[in-house]
Amino acid sequence: MVDSDEPAVQAYAIGRIRWELDADEAALEAFAQSVATPEGLYAYGDASLWMGHREQGESALRQVVAGGGDHEVFARVLLAEELGLEGMASPEDHRSAAERAGTWFGNGPSARYFRRVLRERLRLSRSSCSGTRS
């Protein structure tokens, strides 16, 4: 990707490398230059939220949702979980994000996040169903 002729694709690849090296600010700058690609827009939104930039993260992730595509389900789950936007993600979205996370994110922190969120949702669902009757 770094040797791509597309500047946005190059910026996304550089951002991913910087993110993996924990150079968060530098990664965010690279992702800002990659928003012309779906991956770059999602990465910019995700990184923005991670770094506490709620408004820019929400805006980017809402654009991902509106545009559809491969990252839409991940954006829906982040908006629901990190910003408390109930109804943004369905139970199927949570399941799909957890199942697909390994393909998109390897076994890194993002993939673990989506699997953890699904487990927590399932646990909450089970506990609300196992209430006692009077």
Secondary structure, 3 states (H helix, E strand, C coil): CCCCCCHHHHHHHHHHHHHHCCCHHHHHHHHHCCCCCHHHHHHHHHHHHHCCCHHHHHHHHHHHHHHCCCCHHHHHHHHHHHHCCCCCCCHHHHHHHHHHHHHHHCCCHHHHHHHHHHHHHHHHHHHHHCCCCC
